[in-house]
Amino acid sequence: MSEKMVMFVSKQHQQTVKRLYKIIFRLHKSLPGELKQIGDSYVRHEFKLHKNANPEQTSLFMNEWANYVQILMKQVNPKFKQKIGQDLGESKLNNFNENQVRQLYELFKETTGYKQ
């Protein structure tokens, strides 16, 4: 691939990431205050962490966030009357690495006020 083509693909990817990022924040405006604050913070942190991810990680990351957008669009749309949030399920939890489990636990503590 030529250098110009690589730069073009990279620029396209950057635009796609920025578009997804903005859509998520726009959707978060429909969330209750506390959920919006936690969600916004989490999104900023995750996108920052994956800024230099390898192509395989980036693909998975973008797919998961695109799925999140689809789910949240339905949850914040009054026409669908869905509760906000979703159970992860045992199969998804079993695929989490140690860091993801730790992050989920920290999120749990923050959202429930749980103190050890």
ABEGO torsion letter per residue (X at the ends): XBAAAAAAAAAAAAAAAAAAAAAAAAAAAABBAAAAAAAAAAAAAAAAAAAABBAAAAAAAAAAAAAAAAAAAAAABAAAGBBBEBBAEAAAAAABBAAAAAAAAAAAAAAAGBBX
